[in-house]
């Protein structure tokens, strides 16, 4: 027996409202780090929401059985109601699967190991690194590094992009675990700006600081053409006073003189605010990070201040989701999808 359209619409609205309440409870409970007991609570709340969604799906499908609704024009109110409801239902499968996966999996590695050298992923990453290096050489206006080294700086020697990205993703996960909705990134000695470009993609806001004017101009032009509102500042890092304005500071030994490099490390650490994340991918910084008030998270990622077990537990439950912004879904799934994306599980 067919359900009258008006009654069917009312039933759909009532079930959708009930589903929204149940999903709100799921979102309230989904606060990593998830203990075993909290996982059980989330599973139970999600099961209740799934029952409600199943009822809503069944109700929505009833309108397909009514021949009178088949030929309605697109702008008819009944057609628009059921089409809009269907759009709000679409994200359910992706959201349910993502949350179920989070509930199944244990803590994630802080810094996953690179793939084995003979794995296809390793070859792909190596080819990408070669391509990034060729692009770097193409962009760089510096053909003679001797004058740069004579001034105390290293030439623009880039860390392989795959290795940089591994550490950048960990920095992002630390920021998420700290409750930061956005992270401001600075590359100290940014050269032609390719790391700034990558950080802007991952974190949304990234700037560079570069001593060599020619490199500064190239980096700024490249980033503007790429569409990023990134600043590339020309200046001496040993006289820069803005390190405290960033959440993530990256430096890859831009100075080759040990005493000046130590002075730069001390300056960055002194200005960095509590909780700031430092990416310093070289052994020397690890030797005296503790003395500068910075504790290691994993690899070459450090935090200004204390890295306790609670923070590490939260970081281990942050995912590796796509950092690029997307338009949020409409309707009852929006809070759950936002929570999953906030914890990098989408």
N, C-alpha and C positions, 0 to 999 in steps of 0.2 A: 504494500500500500504506500502510495506516494505521500510524502509529507508536504503540506501546503507551504508555498514559498515563504510567506510571512513568518510562519511558525519555524521553518527551517532556519531562517535568518536569525531569529531570536535565540534559537538553540545554539547556533554557531557562536554568537556573541557571548552567550553565557559560558560556554565551554572555553572559549578563548580567554575570557577574563579569569576563569579558574586556572587555566594553564599558566597565565602570566603570574599569578600568585605563587604557584608551585615552583616556577622557574626562579622567581625572586628568592625563594628559600634556598634553592640550589646555589645561586650566586652568593648568598650570605654565608653559606657553609664552605664554599670553595675559597679558602684563604690559606694558600701555602705558607709554611710547610705543613703538609697534610699528615697527621698522625694516623695510625691504623684505625683508631676509633672515629676520627673525623672522616676518613675515607668511607667507612661504613655508613655514616650519616649522609654523606653526599650521594652514595649509591642508592640509599633508600629514597631520598628526596628525588633523585633523577628517575627512579622507577615509577614513582607516583606521577611525575611529569610526563613520562612516556605513556602511561595509561591515559592521561588526559589528552595527550596529542593524538593517540590512536582514536579516541572518541571524536575528536575534532576532525580528523581525517575522514572518518566514516560519515560524519554529518556533511562535510563538504562534498563527498562523493555522491550523496543522495541527489544533489541538484543535477548531476549528469544523467540521472534516470528519468528526469521529467522532460518529455518531448517538447513541452511548451517553452523550455528554457534554451533549447538547442539553437534556435534561429534568432535569438535576441541580438539586436545591433550592439556594437561595442560600447556605446554610450548609454545604454539602458541601465538604470540604477541597479537592477538585480544582477545584470552581467558584470557591472563594475564591482559590486560587493564581493561576488564569488572569485573574480579574478584577483582582486586586491588581497583577499584572504589567502589565495593560493601563493601569491608572492611572499606573504609573511610566513608561510609554512615551508618554503623552499630551503632556508638555511638549517632546518632541523637536523637533517641527516649529517651534515658536516659538523655541526656543533655537538650533537650527541656522540658521534664517533670520536671527536677530539677529546671530549671530557672523559669518555670511557677509556681511552688510551692513557690519559693522565692517571686515572685511578688504577689502571693495571700495572703501570711501570713503576719501578723503584727510582731512587735518586739517579740523576743523569751525571755523567762525568763532567767535572769542572772544565777540563780542557781535553777534549777527545784526542787520542793519538792520531797522527797522520796515517793515511792508508799505507799498506805494505808497498814497497817500491815496485813490485810487479803487478799491482792491482790496476785495473783500468782507471780508477779514480785518481790514482797517483800520476799516471801519465797525463790525464786531462789537466790536473792542477799544474804539472810541470809545463805543459804547452801554454797554459794561460800565463804562467809566470814569465816564460820567454817572451810572449806577446806584450805583456806589461813592460818588460825590460826594453824591448825594441821601441815601444811607444815613448818610454822615458828618454831614451837616447835621441829619438826624433825631436822631442819637445825641448830638450836641454840646449841652451845657447852656449854652454860652457864647453870649450874644446881643449883648454889647457888648465889642469887642476893645480898647477904649481903655485900660481899667485894666491889661490884660495888657501892652500895648505900653509903658505907663508904667513897668512894672516891668523893662523891658529885654528881654522876650521877644517873639517873633513870636506872633501869633494862630495857632491850629491850622490852618495852611494845608497841605493834603495834596498830596504829589507824586502825579500820576496813577498809578493802580495798575498799569496796563500797563507804564509806564516803570520803576516800582519792581520789578516782577516780572522784567523783562529783566535788571536788575542783580543781583537776588537769585539768579537762576538761574546767572549767571556766578560769583557768590560761592560758590554750592554746588559748581560745577565746580572752582573753585580749591581748595576744601577737599578734594574727592575727590582731586585731583592731588597734594595735600600728604599724602595717606594718612590723613586724618581720617575715622573711621567716623561721627562725629556732630558737629554744629556747634551751639554755643550762641549765640543771637542776642540783641542788645539794641538797642532803638529808643530813642534819646536825644531826649526830647520827643515821646512817643508819642501825645499827644492822646487821642482816643477809642479808640485801640488797634487800628485796622483793619490797619495794617501788621504789628503783632504777630500778629494772627490769621493773616494770609497767611504770615508767616515760620514760624509754628508748623506750618502745613500742609506747607510745603516742607522745613523743616529738622528738625522734630520738637520742638525746644525753643526758646522765644522769650519774652523778658521786655521790659518797658517801663519807662522812667523818665520821670516827668512832674512838672513844677513846680506846676501848678494842681490843687488837691485835688479840685475838682468833676470835672475830666476824668479824674483818677486813679480816682475811684469808678466813673464810667461805664465806663471801659475794663476795670477789674477785673470788674465785674458782667457785662459782655458776654462776656468771655473765659471766665468760669466757666460761663455758660449755654451757651456753645459747646462745653464739655467739655474745655478745655485747662487744664493745671496751670501756667499762666503767672503770673508775678508782675508786678504793676504797682506800682512803687515811687514813692512821693511824695518828692520832694526836689529840691534844686538841683544841676544837673549840675556846676556849678563847685566843689561840695564833695563830689562823689561819688568814692569810692575803689575802686569795683568794676569798672572797665572791663577790668582784666586778667583777669577771670574769664570773658570771652566770646571766642568765635572770630570772630564777625562783629558789628561795631558799625556801626549806621546812624544818621546824623544829617543832617538837612536844614535847616540854618541855624535852629536853635530860638531863637537870640538875635540881635536886630537891631543891637545896638551892636558896631561892629567890634572894639574892643579886648577886649570880653568874649568875643566869638566866637573871636577869636584865642587867648585864654586857654583856652577850652574845647577847641579843636583841639589845642593843645599838651598839655593834660591828658590827653586821650584817647590821643594818640600816645605820651606818656611812659609811661602805664600799660599800654598794649597790649603783649602779649607778642610775641616774634618769630614771624612767620608769621600774625599776626592779620589779618583781612580787614576793611577799612573801606569802607563805601559812603557817599560824601559827594557827592550829586548837585547840585553847584553849582560855578561856575567859581572862586570864591575859594579853595577848598581846593587846587585843582590848581596854583595859583600858588606855593604854598610847601610842598607835600607833601614834596618832596625834603628840604627843610631840617628837616622833622620826622621824617626817617628812614623815610618811606613812599614806595614806588614804585608807579607806575600799572601796572595789568594791561591794562585797556581801559575805555573809557567813564569812569565815575566810581567804578570799583572799584580799590582800592589794597591793597597788602600791606605790613605793617610789616616792614621788612628788604629783602632783595634779591629782585628779580624777574629771574631769569636765563632764558636760552633753554631750558634743560632743563625748568623749570617751565612755561613757555608751551607747549612741545611736549606736555607731559602734559595740560595743560588743553585743548588743541585736540583731544585724542583722548578726552576725556570727553564722553559724550553728553548728551542732554536728556531722559532717561527719566523716567517717572512716579516722583516722590519718595515717594509714599504707601506705607506698609508693607503687605506682603502676606504671606500664609502661604507659606513655602517649599515647593516640591514635595518629595515623598518619593523616595528611591531614587537611582539613578545619575545623574539629571539635576540633582540639588540643587547640587553644586559649580559646575557650569557656569552654571546660572541665577543663583547667588549672585554669581559673578564678573561676569557681565554686568550685574546690578543694581548691584553695587558701583561699576562704571564708568559707571553711568547709561545703559545701552543697552537697557533693557527698560522 
